Amino acid sequence: MAENKTFTPLPDLPPPASTVGFVGWLRSNLFSSPANTIMTVLAAVFALWLIPPTLDWTLFSAVYSGGSEACAANPDAACWPFITKRLPQFFYGFYEETERWRVDVAAIMLAVGLVWLLIERLPYRQFVGLFMLLVYPLIAWALLYGSVFGIDFFPIVQTSLWGGFSLTLVIALTGIVISLPLGIVFALGRQSKMPIIRTICISFIEFWRGVPLITVLFMASVMLPLFLPEGVTFDQLLRALLGVALFSSAYMAEVVRGGLQAIPKGQTEGAQSLGLGYWLMMRKIILPQALKTVIPGIVNTFIGLFKDTTLVLIISLFDLLGVVQAAIADPNWSVKSVPYTGYVFVALVFWVCCFGMSQYSRYVERKLHTGHKR
Amino acid sequence: MSETATQNVKSSSMTDEVAIRLEGVNKWYGQFHVLKDINLTVKRGERIVICGPSGSGKSTMIRCINRLEEHQQGKILVDDIELTDNLKNIEAIRREVGMCFQHFNLFPHLTVLENCTLAPIWVRKMPKKEAEEIAMHYLERVKIPDQANKFPGQLSGGQQQRVAIARSLCMNPKVMLFDEPTSALDPEMIAEVLDVMIGLAESGMTMLCVTHEMGFARKVADRVIFMDAGQIVEENEPEAFFGNPQNERTQLFLSQILGH
């Protein structure tokens, strides 16, 4: 041992040229093996078979102006005038035309509030959040219905006249806003050490999960009035809202429970060893992590709820799908392409909303990622 | 190691006041009798190392002291407060007893600084600024103030364990419990955690450590306890414990962990 050896790591070399760049990407992703090459070719053929006719039907050959006659002259393409002429109805339903500005005001407030909450750089987000959660529903009800707590602000518009996309939004947002907190409460209750609370929560969850939503809506609409004392009436829409909210709470509870169970026991012990009580521990340690873990599940439930709002058709509430269906039946528009166009339009609106939720949830997931979990 | 191990940083800090007292403590997991008639008195300022084979109940015993586990018979008094089902007592004791775990149990969604300030702010109702100053003080003491704004997932195991120690110290506890704090660490990181623990011992903290770091036991412990099958088999001062173990079971255990 005359002299000490020092350890010097070898220098880093660039990767081989064939694995980088566009050609490298093609080779490794699309043509890496015979099976992959076959799949690539099949997918290309399928896309060629599907995409051009679809674009042709919806855009290139479609009818954009005129009335039902123009559409009748070109029956093998989309009939967009049917949509544009009926657009107000698709949004407002049968809401009285002179009062529609009230829906506009409520919708604009909602849009501003939501955008404010979704963009993180804006100030006062907590206050806006509280406002949207606690005050806005009352304002919206006052605007849309015309009266809150027996005080009349505007001429009353019965909920049976509400409809279209605005009704879809009312039902979906009420469901979303109620189901998340309620679902969290039931998920926590289901894990409670107190047998009575646990039993109540399990019974609630299993009852609502075991019953189809259509049945729930039917019962809310037909059977509930039978149980109420005479003279007490309960608005048809409110009953549907309650049904949808409780139904989705049960699903939400199970999603949240999945998140709670994914949190290692060490987190509870770490929090307890610092002297945190149950509610503080849940609020600061367990729920933030549990909810983050199940964001995909939560948004999945929201999306399911959003699409299930179409089922209110069964208790004669006309949401977007209901209104469009009613419009299709109009004899003035009995053209072959009108039903297709109507349903494509509904599908497109729902898809945009659901895809938006899905994208936002992925953004939130990325933002909340804090490195590897231990 | 052997020279430093024999040098003792011993106890000027141990007093006659009782910090923790366990009287006839028994515990069962279902049918399994995990703690059998444990009697132990810990003085304020005393440093105790607990060792023993896995499944001997040593972790369970110290976890009973802050009620992460419930005992079924006997009495546990911490700071003269008895541990019962009374939630208020339990939370009062947990505020005064810090604990470090084998797997650190840091909160991965909070930064290092937030991990340290959470309990002082929300449990002790301390102003945020003051809590942050205290947190930085302890982060400096465990030698990682520069990591304060990182998330635990970005740190090495040894750094995480030091954060966990700092997090406990921020509550200004009277007693610290360590449940195998170095067992999940790579060899190079064990030393940095032990250094922090030795520093803590020198400052006069009452400590109960479940560990197999015998060098640490020799250096700082006032008493070493050996447990097997849910019982305290032998307890003694480190020199006597390692130099002249009385019980056959202790001799066997020591020969196995020191023998190679």
Boltz contact constraints between the chains, C-beta under 6 A:
constraints:
  - contact:
      token1: [A, 266]
      token2: [B, 103]
      max_distance: 6.0
  - contact:
      token1: [A, 266]
      token2: [B, 105]
      max_distance: 6.0
  - contact:
      token1: [A, 269]
      token2: [B, 68]
      max_distance: 6.0
  - contact:
      token1: [A, 269]
      token2: [B, 105]
      max_distance: 6.0
  - contact:
      token1: [A, 270]
      token2: [B, 105]
      max_distance: 6.0
  - contact:
      token1: [A, 273]
      token2: [B, 66]
      max_distance: 6.0
  - contact:
      token1: [A, 273]
      token2: [B, 99]
      max_distance: 6.0
  - contact:
      token1: [A, 274]
      token2: [B, 119]
      max_distance: 6.0
  - contact:
      token1: [A, 275]
      token2: [B, 91]
      max_distance: 6.0
  - contact:
      token1: [A, 275]
      token2: [B, 94]
      max_distance: 6.0
  - contact:
      token1: [A, 275]
      token2: [B, 95]
      max_distance: 6.0
  - contact:
      token1: [A, 275]
      token2: [B, 123]
      max_distance: 6.0
  - contact:
      token1: [A, 277]
      token2: [B, 91]
      max_distance: 6.0
  - contact:
      token1: [A, 280]
      token2: [B, 122]
      max_distance: 6.0
  - contact:
      token1: [A, 285]
      token2: [B, 107]
      max_distance: 6.0
  - contact:
      token1: [A, 288]
      token2: [B, 109]
      max_distance: 6.0
  - contact:
      token1: [A, 289]
      token2: [B, 109]
      max_distance: 6.0
  - contact:
      token1: [A, 370]
      token2: [B, 109]
      max_distance: 6.0
  - contact:
      token1: [A, 370]
      token2: [B, 151]
      max_distance: 6.0
  - contact:
      token1: [A, 370]
      token2: [B, 153]
      max_distance: 6.0
  - contact:
      token1: [A, 371]
      token2: [B, 151]
      max_distance: 6.0
  - contact:
      token1: [A, 371]
      token2: [B, 153]
      max_distance: 6.0
  - contact:
      token1: [A, 371]
      token2: [B, 154]
      max_distance: 6.0
  - contact:
      token1: [A, 372]
      token2: [B, 153]
      max_distance: 6.0
  - contact:
      token1: [A, 373]
      token2: [B, 108]
      max_distance: 6.0
